[in-house]
């Protein structure tokens, strides 16, 4: 599926080595302040070619708004956005067209479709996330109008928890032809109580699914997450007072519905699968071969995946906010 959401509906398109990538958002309310300037800061945080810690691919990732915005505000019609690819080197992948890269989706894409774009993985490339960030920037603009703010941070990379140590771990992996993963946290503040739709549209389920849809994310936890398995009810419950909740083990969601507290989400990001170290794989003919992947790759995708995770959380909340307006309008009739 390439379309996400029920009310704030996002369709993304494009491949890593195609002409460009983008998103079309249908269902965005009119009157939202939005322009290319709104998009650029978020795009810049996931852009490659900005130093030794990321892929050296030199893409400017300049956004273009093609429709749905007039004189700086949305019109209520579909908002189409595009970023053109300008620094593709498809020749780097010619020798890999008959090999399945370990950790990548090469094998599974070919099993599903009978064909795959071997140029950087095509649609399975991390560059696919450009469309998510374009749409996420619009979702954040919608949320900002409701006083909702989303922020993210890196919790750890390969066990390192301080910025200097994180940089050391990434550079160490790069120097040895390897890669490392890490943990990120995304928080939404100002979310009103009442968002989410039990039983199968629970807000935490939608958030988990949204973040798990990002390539490279292998686990998601909300609130106390996995640690709740070792807690007593008296520890995990969040006592209520007239001033609000005394703690936030629930991560801002109870019964699948936002409770007005901060929504706290963490995600585990796997090491980049493209590494220069020799690995075992097979060819399309089923032959056993050794492979060492050359080219322009991130030794760690954790820093660049953070704005993508923020975008996905924004998309879920914008969609849930518009869904809740249906209930509010029905109640007010």
VODRENGU-111990 format. One line per 8 residues: for each residue x, y, z of N, C-alpha, C. Coordinates in Angstrom, 1 decimal. Layout:
BEGIN
X:Y:Z:X:Y:Z:X:Y:Z  ...;
***
This chain:
BEGIN
0.8:-1.2:0.0:0.0:0.0:0.0:0.9:1.2:0.0  0.4:2.2:-0.7:1.2:3.5:-0.8:0.3:4.7:-0.3  -0.8:4.4:0.3:-1.7:5.4:0.8:-1.9:5.2:2.3  -1.9:6.3:3.0:-2.0:6.2:4.5:-3.0:7.2:5.0  -3.9:6.7:6.0:-4.8:7.6:6.6:-6.2:7.4:6.1  -7.2:7.9:6.9:-8.6:7.9:6.6:-9.2:9.2:6.2  -8.8:10.3:6.9:-9.3:11.6:6.6:-8.2:12.5:6.0  -7.0:12.4:6.6:-5.8:13.1:6.1:-5.1:12.0:5.3;
-5.4:11.9:4.0:-5.0:10.8:3.2:-3.8:11.1:2.4  -2.7:10.3:2.6:-1.4:10.6:2.0:-1.1:9.4:1.1  -0.8:9.8:-0.2:-0.2:8.8:-1.1:1.2:9.3:-1.5  2.2:8.4:-1.3:3.6:8.8:-1.7:3.9:8.0:-2.9  4.9:8.6:-3.6:5.4:7.9:-4.9:6.9:8.2:-5.1  7.5:7.5:-6.0:8.8:7.7:-6.4:9.8:6.6:-5.9  11.0:6.6:-6.6:12.0:5.6:-6.3:13.3:6.4:-6.1  14.3:5.6:-5.4:15.6:6.2:-5.1:16.3:6.8:-6.3;
16.3:6.1:-7.4:17.0:6.6:-8.6:16.1:6.9:-9.8  14.8:7.3:-9.5:13.9:7.7:-10.5:14.0:9.3:-10.6  13.1:9.9:-11.3:13.1:11.3:-11.5:12.9:12.1:-10.2  12.1:11.6:-9.3:11.9:12.3:-8.1:11.0:11.5:-7.2  10.7:12.1:-6.0:9.8:11.5:-5.1:8.8:12.5:-4.5  7.6:12.1:-4.1:6.7:13.1:-3.6:5.5:12.5:-2.9  4.6:13.4:-2.6:3.4:13.0:-1.9:2.2:13.8:-2.3  1.0:13.2:-2.3:-0.2:13.9:-2.5:-1.1:13.7:-1.3;
-1.5:14.8:-0.7:-2.3:14.8:0.5:-3.7:15.2:0.2  -4.7:14.4:0.4:-6.1:14.7:0.2:-6.8:14.8:1.5  -7.6:15.7:1.7:-8.3:15.8:3.0:-7.8:16.9:4.0  -6.7:17.6:3.5:-6.2:18.6:4.4:-7.2:19.8:4.5  -7.5:20.3:5.6:-8.5:21.4:5.7:-7.9:22.7:5.1  -8.8:23.5:4.6:-8.4:24.8:4.0:-7.9:25.8:5.1  -7.1:26.7:4.7:-6.7:27.8:5.6:-5.5:27.5:6.4  -4.8:26.4:6.2:-3.6:26.1:6.9:-2.4:26.8:6.3;
-1.7:27.5:7.1:-0.5:28.3:6.6:0.6:27.3:6.2  1.0:27.3:4.9:1.9:26.3:4.4:2.6:26.8:3.2  3.9:26.5:3.1:4.7:26.9:1.9:6.0:26.0:1.9  6.8:26.2:0.8:8.1:25.5:0.8:8.9:25.8:2.0  8.8:27.0:2.5:9.6:27.4:3.7:9.2:26.5:4.9  8.0:26.1:5.0:7.5:25.3:6.1:8.2:23.9:6.0  8.4:23.4:4.8:8.9:22.1:4.5:10.4:22.0:4.7  11.1:23.0:4.3:12.6:22.9:4.2:13.3:22.5:5.5;
12.9:23.0:6.7:13.7:22.6:7.9:13.6:21.1:8.2  12.4:20.5:8.0:12.2:19.1:8.3:13.0:18.3:7.2  12.9:18.7:6.0:13.6:18.0:4.9:15.1:18.0:5.1  15.6:19.2:5.6:17.0:19.4:5.8:17.6:18.4:6.8  16.8:18.0:7.8:17.3:17.1:8.8:17.4:15.7:8.4  16.7:15.3:7.3:16.9:14.0:6.7:17.8:13.9:5.4  18.2:15.1:5.0:19.0:15.2:3.8:20.4:14.5:3.9  20.8:13.8:2.9:22.1:13.2:2.9:23.2:14.3:2.5;
24.4:13.8:2.5:25.5:14.7:2.0:25.9:15.9:2.9  25.6:15.7:4.2:25.9:16.8:5.1:27.0:16.5:6.2  27.9:15.7:5.8:29.0:15.4:6.8:29.4:13.9:6.8  30.4:13.6:7.6:30.9:12.2:7.6:30.0:11.2:8.3  28.9:11.6:9.0:28.1:10.7:9.7:27.0:10.1:8.8  26.8:10.7:7.6:25.7:10.3:6.7:26.2:10.0:5.3  25.3:9.5:4.5:25.6:9.2:3.1:26.1:10.4:2.4  27.2:10.2:1.6:27.7:11.4:0.8:26.9:11.8:-0.4;
25.8:11.1:-0.7:25.0:11.5:-1.8:24.6:12.9:-1.7  24.9:13.7:-2.7:24.7:15.2:-2.7:23.3:15.6:-3.3  22.3:15.4:-2.5:21.0:15.9:-2.9:20.6:17.1:-2.1  20.1:18.1:-2.8:19.6:19.4:-2.2:18.2:19.2:-1.6  17.5:18.3:-2.1:16.1:18.0:-1.6:15.3:19.3:-1.5  15.2:20.0:-2.6:14.4:21.2:-2.7:13.0:20.9:-3.0  12.0:21.2:-2.1:10.6:20.9:-2.3:9.9:21.8:-3.2  9.0:21.2:-4.0:8.1:22.0:-4.8:6.6:21.7:-4.4;
5.8:22.7:-4.2:4.4:22.5:-4.0:3.7:22.7:-5.4  3.1:21.7:-5.9:2.5:21.7:-7.2:1.0:22.1:-7.2  0.3:21.9:-6.1:-1.1:22.2:-6.1:-1.6:22.3:-4.6  -2.8:22.8:-4.5:-3.5:22.8:-3.2:-3.1:23.9:-2.2  -2.2:24.8:-2.7:-1.8:26.0:-1.8:-1.9:27.2:-2.7  -2.6:28.3:-2.1:-2.8:29.5:-2.8:-2.5:30.7:-1.8  -1.6:31.6:-2.2:-1.3:32.7:-1.4:-0.9:32.3:0.0  -0.1:31.2:0.1:0.4:30.8:1.4:-0.5:30.0:2.3;
-1.7:29.6:1.9:-2.5:28.8:2.7:-3.1:27.7:1.8  -3.5:26.6:2.5:-4.1:25.5:1.8:-5.5:25.8:1.4  -6.0:25.2:0.3:-7.3:25.6:-0.3:-8.4:24.5:0.0  -7.9:23.4:0.6:-8.9:22.3:0.8:-8.9:21.3:-0.3  -8.1:21.6:-1.4:-8.0:20.6:-2.5:-6.7:19.8:-2.3  -6.5:18.7:-3.0:-5.2:17.9:-2.8:-4.0:18.8:-2.9  -3.1:18.5:-1.9:-1.8:19.2:-1.9:-0.8:18.2:-2.5  -0.2:18.6:-3.6:0.8:17.7:-4.2:2.2:18.3:-4.1;
3.2:17.5:-3.6:4.5:18.0:-3.3:5.5:17.1:-4.0  6.7:17.7:-4.4:7.6:16.9:-5.2:9.1:17.3:-4.8  10.0:16.4:-4.7:11.4:16.6:-4.6:12.1:15.8:-5.8  12.9:16.5:-6.6:13.5:15.9:-7.7:14.9:15.3:-7.3  15.2:14.1:-7.9:16.5:13.5:-7.7:17.5:14.2:-8.6  18.6:14.6:-8.1:19.6:15.3:-8.9:21.0:14.7:-8.9  21.2:13.7:-8.0:22.6:13.1:-7.8:22.6:11.6:-7.8  21.9:11.0:-8.8:21.8:9.6:-8.8:23.1:9.0:-9.5;
23.5:7.9:-9.0:24.7:7.2:-9.7:24.3:5.7:-9.8  23.3:5.5:-10.7:22.7:4.1:-10.8:23.8:3.1:-11.2  24.9:3.5:-11.8:25.9:2.5:-12.3:26.5:1.8:-11.1  26.4:2.4:-9.9:27.0:1.8:-8.7:26.3:0.5:-8.4  25.1:0.3:-8.9:24.3:-0.9:-8.6:24.2:-1.9:-9.7  24.9:-1.7:-10.8:24.8:-2.6:-11.9:25.3:-4.0:-11.6  26.3:-4.1:-10.8:26.9:-5.4:-10.5:26.1:-6.2:-9.4  25.1:-5.4:-8.8:24.2:-6.1:-7.8:22.9:-6.5:-8.4;
22.6:-6.3:-9.7:21.3:-6.6:-10.2:20.9:-8.1:-10.1  21.9:-9.0:-10.0:21.5:-10.4:-9.9:21.9:-11.0:-8.6  22.1:-10.1:-7.6:22.5:-10.5:-6.2:21.5:-10.0:-5.2  21.2:-10.7:-4.2:20.3:-10.2:-3.1:21.1:-9.7:-2.0  21.0:-8.4:-1.7:21.8:-7.8:-0.6:21.2:-8.3:0.8  22.0:-8.8:1.7:21.6:-9.2:3.0:21.0:-8.0:3.8  19.9:-8.2:4.4:19.3:-7.2:5.2:18.4:-6.2:4.4  18.4:-6.3:3.1:17.6:-5.5:2.2:16.3:-6.2:1.8;
15.5:-5.5:1.1:14.2:-6.1:0.6:14.3:-6.7:-0.8  15.6:-6.8:-1.3:15.8:-7.3:-2.7:15.0:-8.7:-2.9  15.3:-9.6:-2.0:14.8:-11.0:-2.2:13.2:-11.0:-2.1  12.7:-10.3:-1.1:11.3:-10.3:-0.9:10.5:-9.5:-1.9  11.0:-8.4:-2.4:10.4:-7.6:-3.5:10.3:-8.5:-4.7  11.3:-9.2:-5.0:11.3:-10.0:-6.3:10.4:-11.2:-6.1  10.3:-11.8:-4.9:9.3:-12.8:-4.7:7.9:-12.4:-4.8  7.6:-11.1:-4.4:6.3:-10.6:-4.4:5.9:-10.2:-5.8;
6.7:-9.4:-6.5:6.4:-8.7:-7.7:6.9:-9.4:-9.0  7.9:-10.3:-8.8:8.6:-10.9:-9.9:9.5:-10.0:-10.7  9.7:-8.8:-10.1:10.6:-7.8:-10.7:11.0:-6.9:-9.6  12.2:-6.3:-9.7:12.6:-5.3:-8.7:13.5:-4.3:-9.3  13.5:-3.1:-8.8:14.4:-2.0:-9.2:15.6:-2.1:-8.4  16.7:-2.6:-9.0:18.0:-2.8:-8.3:18.8:-1.5:-8.0  18.3:-0.4:-8.6:19.1:0.8:-8.4:18.8:1.4:-7.0  19.6:1.0:-6.1:19.4:1.5:-4.7:18.2:1.0:-4.0;
17.6:-0.1:-4.6:16.4:-0.6:-3.9:15.1:-0.1:-4.4  15.2:1.0:-5.3:13.9:1.5:-5.8:13.0:2.0:-4.7  11.8:1.5:-4.6:10.8:1.9:-3.6:11.2:1.5:-2.2  12.0:0.5:-2.1:12.4:0.0:-0.7:13.5:0.8:-0.1  14.1:1.7:-0.9:15.2:2.5:-0.4:14.7:3.5:0.7  15.7:3.9:1.5:15.4:4.8:2.6:15.0:6.2:2.0  15.3:6.4:0.7:14.9:7.7:0.1:13.4:7.8:-0.1  12.7:6.7:0.0:11.3:6.6:0.0:10.7:7.5:1.0;
11.4:7.7:2.1:10.9:8.5:3.3:10.7:10.0:3.0  11.2:10.4:1.8:11.0:11.8:1.4:9.6:12.2:1.4  8.8:11.3:0.8:7.3:11.6:0.7:6.7:11.7:2.0  7.1:10.9:3.0:6.6:10.9:4.3:6.8:12.3:5.0  8.1:12.8:4.8:8.4:14.0:5.4:7.7:15.2:4.8  7.5:15.2:3.5:6.7:16.2:2.8:5.3:16.3:3.4  4.7:15.1:3.5:3.3:15.0:4.0:3.3:15.4:5.5  4.4:14.9:6.2:4.5:15.1:7.7:4.6:16.6:8.0;
5.3:17.4:7.1:5.4:18.8:7.4:4.1:19.5:7.3  3.2:19.0:6.4:1.8:19.6:6.3:1.0:19.2:7.5  1.1:17.9:7.9:0.4:17.5:9.1:0.8:18.3:10.3  2.1:18.6:10.4:2.6:19.4:11.6:2.0:20.8:11.5  1.8:21.3:10.3:1.2:22.6:10.2:-0.3:22.6:10.7  -0.9:21.5:10.3:-2.3:21.3:10.8:-2.4:21.3:12.3  -1.5:20.4:12.9:-1.4:20.2:14.3:-1.0:21.5:15.1  -0.1:22.3:14.5:0.3:23.6:15.1:-0.9:24.5:15.4;
-1.8:24.5:14.4:-3.0:25.3:14.6:-3.9:24.9:15.8  -3.6:23.7:16.3:-4.4:23.2:17.5:-3.5:23.2:18.7  -2.3:23.7:18.6:-1.4:23.8:19.7:-0.6:22.5:20.0  -0.5:21.6:19.0:0.1:20.4:19.2:1.5:20.5:18.6  2.5:20.1:19.3:3.9:20.2:18.9:4.6:18.8:19.0  5.4:18.4:18.0:6.1:17.1:18.0:7.6:17.4:18.1  8.3:16.7:19.0:9.7:16.8:19.1:10.3:15.4:19.2  11.5:15.2:18.6:12.2:13.9:18.7:13.6:14.0:19.2;
14.2:12.9:19.6:15.6:13.0:20.0:16.2:11.6:19.9  17.5:11.5:19.8:18.2:10.2:19.8:18.5:9.8:21.2  18.0:8.6:21.6:18.3:8.1:22.9:19.7:7.4:23.0  20.0:6.6:22.0:21.3:5.9:21.9:21.6:5.5:20.5  22.9:5.2:20.3:23.4:4.6:19.1:24.4:3.6:19.5  24.1:2.3:19.2:25.0:1.2:19.5:25.4:1.3:21.0  24.5:1.6:21.8:24.7:1.7:23.3:25.2:3.0:23.8  25.7:3.9:22.9:26.2:5.2:23.3:25.1:6.2:23.5;
25.1:7.0:24.6:24.0:7.8:24.9:24.3:9.3:24.9  25.5:9.7:24.8:25.9:11.1:24.7:26.2:11.5:23.3  26.1:12.7:22.9:26.3:13.1:21.5:27.7:12.8:21.0  28.7:13.1:21.8:30.1:12.9:21.4:30.3:11.4:21.2  29.8:10.6:22.1:30.0:9.1:22.0:29.2:8.5:20.9  28.0:9.1:20.6:27.3:8.7:19.4:28.1:8.9:18.1  28.7:10.1:18.0:29.5:10.4:16.8:30.7:9.4:16.7  31.3:9.1:17.8:32.4:8.1:17.8:32.0:6.8:17.4;
30.8:6.3:17.8:30.3:5.0:17.4:30.0:4.9:16.0  29.4:6.0:15.4:29.1:6.0:14.0:30.4:6.0:13.2  31.3:6.8:13.5:32.6:6.9:12.8:33.4:5.6:12.9  33.3:5.0:14.0:34.1:3.7:14.2:33.5:2.7:13.3  32.1:2.6:13.2:31.5:1.7:12.3:31.9:2.0:10.8  31.9:3.2:10.5:32.2:3.6:9.1:33.6:3.2:8.7  34.6:3.5:9.7:36.0:3.1:9.4:36.2:1.6:9.2  35.4:0.8:9.8:35.6:-0.6:9.7:34.7:-1.3:8.7;
34.0:-0.4:7.9:33.1:-0.9:6.8:31.8:-1.5:7.3  31.4:-1.1:8.6:30.2:-1.7:9.2:29.2:-0.6:9.4  28.2:-0.9:10.2:27.1:0.0:10.5:26.6:-0.2:11.9  25.8:0.7:12.4:25.2:0.6:13.8:23.8:1.1:13.8  23.0:0.6:14.7:21.6:1.0:14.9:21.5:1.8:16.2  20.3:2.1:16.6:20.1:2.9:17.8:18.6:3.0:18.2  18.3:3.8:19.1:17.0:4.0:19.7:16.6:5.5:19.6  15.4:5.8:19.2:14.9:7.2:19.1:13.7:7.4:20.0;
13.4:8.6:20.4:12.1:8.9:21.1:11.4:10.1:20.4  10.1:10.0:20.3:9.3:11.1:19.7:8.2:11.4:20.7  8.0:12.6:21.0:7.0:13.1:21.9:6.1:14.1:21.3  4.8:13.9:21.5:3.8:14.9:21.1:3.2:15.6:22.3  3.3:16.9:22.3:2.8:17.7:23.4:1.6:18.5:23.0  0.6:18.7:23.9:-0.6:19.5:23.6:-1.7:18.7:22.9  -1.6:17.3:22.9:-2.6:16.5:22.3:-3.8:16.5:23.2  -5.0:16.8:22.7:-6.2:16.8:23.6:-6.6:15.4:23.9;
-7.4:15.2:24.9:-7.9:13.9:25.3:-9.0:13.6:24.3  -9.2:12.3:24.0:-10.3:11.8:23.1:-10.0:11.4:21.8  -8.7:11.4:21.3:-8.3:11.0:20.0:-8.1:9.5:20.0  -8.5:8.8:19.0:-8.4:7.4:18.9:-9.7:6.7:18.8  -9.8:5.5:18.2:-11.0:4.8:17.9:-11.0:3.4:18.3  -11.4:3.0:19.5:-11.4:1.6:19.8:-12.5:0.9:19.0  -12.4:-0.4:18.7:-11.4:-1.3:19.3:-10.2:-1.5:18.4  -10.4:-1.5:17.1:-9.4:-1.8:16.1:-8.7:-0.5:15.6;
-9.2:0.6:16.0:-8.5:1.9:15.6:-7.9:2.6:16.7  -7.4:1.8:17.7:-6.7:2.4:18.9:-5.6:3.3:18.4  -5.4:4.4:19.1:-4.4:5.4:18.8:-3.0:4.8:18.9  -2.8:4.0:20.0:-1.4:3.5:20.1:-1.2:2.4:19.0  -2.2:1.7:18.6:-2.0:0.7:17.5:-1.7:1.4:16.2  -2.4:2.5:15.9:-2.1:3.3:14.7:-0.7:3.9:14.7  -0.3:4.4:15.9:1.1:5.0:16.0:2.1:3.9:15.8  1.9:2.8:16.4:2.9:1.7:16.3:3.0:1.2:14.9;
1.9:1.1:14.2:1.9:0.7:12.8:2.5:1.7:11.9  2.3:3.0:12.2:2.9:4.0:11.4:4.4:4.0:11.5  4.9:3.9:12.7:6.4:3.9:12.9:7.0:2.6:12.4  6.3:1.5:12.5:6.8:0.2:12.0:6.8:0.2:10.5  6.1:1.1:9.9:6.1:1.1:8.4:7.3:1.8:7.8  8.1:2.4:8.7:9.4:3.0:8.3:10.4:1.9:8.1  11.1:1.9:7.0:12.1:0.9:6.7:13.2:1.1:7.8  13.7:0.0:8.4:14.7:0.1:9.4:14.2:0.1:10.8;
12.9:0.4:11.1:12.4:0.3:12.4:11.9:-1.1:12.7  12.4:-1.7:13.8:12.1:-3.1:14.1:11.4:-3.3:15.4  11.2:-2.2:16.2:10.4:-2.3:17.4:9.9:-1.0:17.8  8.7:-0.9:18.4:8.1:0.3:18.9:7.5:0.1:20.2  7.7:1.1:21.1:7.1:1.0:22.5:6.5:2.3:22.8  5.4:2.3:23.6:4.7:3.5:24.0:4.7:3.6:25.5  5.0:4.8:26.0:5.0:4.9:27.5:6.1:4.1:28.1  5.7:3.3:29.1:6.7:2.4:29.8:7.2:1.3:28.9;
6.4:1.0:27.9:6.8:0.0:26.9:7.1:-1.4:27.5  8.2:-2.0:27.1:8.6:-3.3:27.5:8.8:-3.4:29.0  9.2:-2.3:29.6:9.5:-2.4:31.1:8.2:-2.7:31.9  7.0:-2.5:31.3:5.8:-2.7:32.1:5.7:-4.2:32.4  6.3:-5.1:31.7:6.3:-6.5:32.0:6.9:-6.8:33.3  7.7:-6.0:33.8:8.3:-6.3:35.1:7.8:-5.4:36.2  6.7:-4.7:36.0:6.1:-3.8:37.0:4.9:-4.4:37.7  4.5:-3.9:38.8:3.2:-4.2:39.5:2.2:-3.1:39.1;
1.0:-3.5:39.2:-0.1:-2.5:38.8:0.0:-1.2:39.6  0.4:-1.3:40.9:0.5:-0.1:41.7:1.6:0.8:41.2  2.6:0.2:40.5:3.7:1.0:39.9:3.3:1.6:38.6  2.6:0.8:37.8:2.4:1.2:36.4:1.2:2.1:36.2  0.2:2.0:37.1:-1.0:2.8:37.0:-0.6:4.3:37.2  -1.2:5.2:36.4:-1.0:6.6:36.5:-2.1:7.3:37.3  -1.8:7.6:38.6:-2.8:8.2:39.5:-3.4:9.5:38.9  -4.6:9.7:39.1:-5.3:10.9:38.6:-5.5:11.9:39.8;
-5.2:13.2:39.5:-5.5:14.3:40.5:-6.3:15.3:39.8  -6.8:16.3:40.5:-7.5:17.4:39.9:-6.6:18.2:38.9  -5.3:18.1:39.1:-4.4:18.8:38.2:-3.9:18.0:37.1  -4.3:16.7:37.0:-3.9:15.8:36.0:-3.3:14.5:36.4  -2.6:13.8:35.6:-1.9:12.6:35.9:-0.6:12.8:36.7  -0.4:11.9:37.7:0.9:12.1:38.5:2.1:11.4:37.8  1.8:10.5:36.8:2.9:9.9:36.1:2.4:9.6:34.7  3.2:9.1:33.8:2.8:8.8:32.4:3.4:7.5:31.9;
3.1:6.4:32.7:3.5:5.1:32.2:2.7:4.7:31.0  1.5:5.3:30.8:0.6:5.0:29.7:1.1:5.6:28.4  2.0:6.6:28.5:2.5:7.2:27.3:1.4:8.1:26.6  0.5:8.6:27.5:-0.5:9.5:27.0:-1.7:8.9:26.3  -1.8:7.5:26.4:-2.9:6.8:25.8:-3.5:5.7:26.7  -4.8:5.8:26.9:-5.5:4.8:27.7:-6.7:4.2:26.9  -6.8:2.9:26.9:-7.9:2.3:26.1:-7.8:2.6:24.6  -6.7:3.0:24.1:-6.6:3.4:22.7:-7.0:4.8:22.4;
-7.2:5.6:23.5:-7.7:7.0:23.4:-6.7:7.9:24.1  -6.3:9.0:23.5:-5.4:10.0:24.1:-6.1:10.5:25.4  -5.2:10.7:26.4:-5.7:11.1:27.7:-5.4:12.5:28.1  -4.7:13.2:27.1:-4.4:14.6:27.3:-2.9:14.8:27.8  -2.3:13.7:28.2:-0.9:13.8:28.6:0.0:13.7:27.3  1.3:13.9:27.5:2.3:13.8:26.4:2.2:12.3:25.9  2.2:12.2:24.5:2.3:10.9:23.9:3.8:10.7:23.7  4.3:9.6:24.3:5.7:9.2:24.3:5.9:7.9:23.5;
6.7:8.0:22.5:6.9:6.8:21.6:8.4:6.6:21.4  8.9:5.4:21.5:10.3:5.0:21.2:10.3:4.0:20.1  11.4:4.0:19.3:11.5:3.1:18.2:13.0:2.6:18.2  13.1:1.3:17.9:14.5:0.7:17.7:14.8:0.7:16.2  15.9:1.2:15.8:16.3:1.3:14.4:17.5:0.3:14.2  17.3:-0.5:13.2:18.4:-1.5:12.9:19.6:-0.9:12.2  20.7:-1.5:12.3:21.9:-1.0:11.6:21.6:-1.0:10.0  22.2:0.0:9.4:22.1:0.0:7.9:22.6:-1.3:7.3;
21.8:-1.9:6.4:22.2:-3.2:5.9:23.3:-3.1:4.8  23.5:-2.0:4.2:24.5:-1.8:3.2:25.9:-1.6:3.9  26.7:-2.6:3.9:28.0:-2.5:4.5:29.1:-3.0:3.6  30.3:-2.6:3.8:31.5:-3.0:3.0:32.1:-4.3:3.4  31.7:-4.8:4.6:32.2:-6.0:5.1:31.6:-7.2:4.2  32.4:-8.2:4.0:32.0:-9.3:3.1:30.9:-10.1:3.9  29.8:-10.4:3.1:28.7:-11.2:3.7:28.3:-12.3:2.7  27.6:-13.3:3.3:27.1:-14.4:2.5:25.7:-14.1:1.9;
25.5:-14.4:0.6:24.2:-14.3:0.0:24.1:-15.3:-1.1  23.0:-15.1:-1.9:22.8:-15.9:-3.1:22.5:-15.0:-4.3  22.7:-15.6:-5.5:22.3:-14.9:-6.7:20.9:-15.2:-7.1  20.3:-14.6:-8.1:19.0:-14.9:-8.6:18.9:-16.3:-9.1  20.0:-16.9:-9.5:20.1:-18.3:-9.9:20.2:-19.3:-8.8  20.3:-18.7:-7.6:20.4:-19.6:-6.4:21.8:-20.0:-6.0  22.8:-19.4:-6.6:24.2:-19.8:-6.4:24.7:-19.0:-5.1  25.5:-19.7:-4.3:26.1:-19.1:-3.1:27.2:-18.2:-3.5;
27.2:-17.0:-3.1:28.2:-16.0:-3.4:28.5:-15.1:-2.2  29.7:-14.5:-2.2:30.1:-13.5:-1.2:29.8:-12.1:-1.8  29.4:-11.2:-0.9:29.2:-9.8:-1.4:29.7:-8.8:-0.4  30.3:-7.7:-0.9:30.7:-6.6:-0.2:30.1:-5.3:-0.9  29.3:-4.6:-0.2:28.6:-3.5:-0.9:29.4:-2.2:-0.8  29.7:-1.7:-2.0:30.3:-0.4:-2.2:29.3:0.7:-2.5  29.7:1.9:-2.5:28.8:3.0:-2.9:28.6:4.0:-1.7  27.5:4.8:-1.8:27.3:5.9:-0.9:26.1:5.5:0.1;
26.5:5.1:1.3:25.5:4.6:2.3:25.8:5.2:3.7  24.7:5.3:4.5:24.9:5.8:5.8:25.4:4.7:6.7  26.5:5.0:7.5:26.9:4.1:8.5:25.9:3.9:9.7  25.0:4.9:9.8:23.9:4.8:10.8:22.8:5.7:10.3  21.6:5.1:10.2:20.4:5.9:9.7:19.7:6.6:10.9  20.1:6.4:12.1:19.3:6.9:13.3:19.2:8.4:13.2  20.2:9.2:12.9:20.0:10.7:12.9:19.0:11.1:11.8  19.1:10.5:10.7:18.2:10.9:9.5:16.8:10.3:9.6;
16.6:9.3:10.4:15.3:8.7:10.6:14.4:9.4:11.5  15.0:10.3:12.4:14.2:11.0:13.4:13.1:11.9:12.8  13.4:12.7:11.8:12.3:13.5:11.3:11.3:12.7:10.5  11.7:11.5:10.1:10.7:10.6:9.5:9.7:10.1:10.5  10.2:9.7:11.7:9.4:9.2:12.8:8.5:10.3:13.3  9.0:11.5:13.4:8.2:12.7:13.8:7.1:12.9:12.8  7.4:12.8:11.5:6.4:12.9:10.4:5.3:11.9:10.5  5.6:10.7:10.8:4.6:9.6:10.9:3.7:9.8:12.1;
4.3:10.2:13.2:3.4:10.5:14.4:2.5:11.7:14.0  3.0:12.7:13.3:2.2:13.8:13.0:1.0:13.4:12.1  1.3:12.5:11.1:0.3:12.0:10.2:-0.8:11.3:10.9  -0.5:10.5:11.9:-1.5:9.7:12.7:-2.3:10.7:13.5  -1.7:11.7:14.1:-2.4:12.6:15.0:-3.3:13.5:14.2  -2.8:14.0:13.0:-3.7:14.8:12.2:-4.9:14.1:11.7  -4.7:12.8:11.3:-5.8:12.0:10.9:-6.8:11.7:12.0  -6.3:11.5:13.2:-7.2:11.2:14.3:-7.9:12.5:14.8;
-7.2:13.6:14.6:-7.9:14.9:15.0:-9.1:15.2:14.1  -8.9:14.9:12.8:-10.0:15.1:11.8:-11.1:14.1:12.0  -10.8:12.9:12.4:-11.8:11.9:12.7:-12.6:12.3:14.0  -11.9:12.9:15.0:-12.6:13.3:16.2:-13.5:14.4:15.9  -13.2:15.3:15.0:-14.1:16.4:14.6:-15.5:15.9:14.2  -15.5:14.7:13.6:-16.8:14.1:13.2:-17.7:13.9:14.4  -17.0:13.3:15.5:-17.8:13.1:16.7:-18.2:14.4:17.3  -17.3:15.4:17.3:-17.6:16.6:18.0:-18.8:17.3:17.2;
-18.7:17.3:15.9:-19.8:17.9:15.1:-21.1:17.2:15.3  -21.1:15.8:15.5:-22.3:15.1:15.7:-22.9:15.4:17.0  -22.0:15.6:18.1:-22.5:15.9:19.4:-23.1:17.2:19.5  -22.6:18.2:18.7:-23.0:19.6:18.8:-24.3:19.8:18.0  -24.7:18.8:17.2:-26.0:19.0:16.4:-27.2:19.0:17.3;
***
